[in-house]
Amino acid sequence: MPTVVEAKTLIEAVEEAKNLLHTDKIFYTTEEKKGGLFKGKTYQVSAIPYPELLEEMKKYLTEITEGLGLEVKFETSIDEQIFNITMYSDNNSILIGKNGQTLKALETMVKAKINVDWHIHPKIVLDVENYKEKRIATLERLAIQTAKEVRQTKVDVVLEDMNSYERRIIHNKLANFKGVSTISEGEEPHRHIVIKAE
């Protein structure tokens, strides 16, 4: 549950919440309260420490994964207000889904749940046993191999449909690759990259 504090100024309310929670690392929402006839306005702050927020995320993910019949262990960290959660289960492929679609959906659900419950928008990065790291490496290899082929044959190549995050990895990897250029084509969710010969 959030700690609720009311004070004359927003700064005072935030400082008091930090003191009560014994930490500077808090997410908070504010509400301006209009005063009565002889009272000035006040500020109400609802605050939650980072570790408690992380626990809420894990609790929600546990509910979902148990519903899928999976037993999941978590590894978590908080780096510069980014909440990193890595999941390990006896069936990672179910958690990842085709091209990471299930993983992306889980991340979206956690963000939505935290937004609805706490009215905040923390940055959450969800992963399954370093899938994202491996996926980046796979995409970068694909980009270089295909670019070499396009440069040699002078024939454009259309890659499979990808989400914006994956397309950005390809574009960035080939940004300085001589002899080819990249463009995105199509409408979501069927948007893809074309590697063109120059």
C-alpha positions, 0 to 999 in steps of 0.5 A: 500500500502507498504511504500518503502524506499531506503538506502545504507544498509539494516539496514538503510532502515529497520530503516527508514521504521519503523520511517516513519510508526511510529512502530517497528511491520512491515513486509518487503521485500528487494531488492538489487539494483545494482549501476551505474558506480560510485554508490554503491549498495543500498537496497530497503525495502517495508514495511507494519505495522502489523495492515494494513496487518491484515486489508488486510487479513480481506478484502480478507476474507470478499470478499470470505465470501460475495461470499458465501452469508455469513455475517461475523464478525471478532475478531483479535489479533497479538501474537508474529508475529502470526495473529489470526483471528476468524470468526463469521457468521450466518452459521458457518458450511459452513465456517468450512466444513467437518472436518474443510476442508473449514476452512483449505482451507480459511486459505491456500487462505489467506496465498497465497493471502498475499504471492502473493500481498506482497511477505511475509509469515506471520503465520496466524491462522484462526478459526470459533467461537473457532471450533479448540479449540472444535475440539482439545477437541473432538479429545483428548477425542476420543484418550483416550476413544479409547486407554482405549478400545484397552488396555482392549480388546487388539484389534487394532483400525483404526481411521477415515482419518485425516489431519496431524494437527489432527493426531499430536493431537492424537499422542501427547495425547497418547504419554505416555499412557501405554499399547498402541502405535500409528502409522499413515498409508495410503496416503494423503488425506486418512492417518489415525491413528491406535491405537495398543495394546502393 
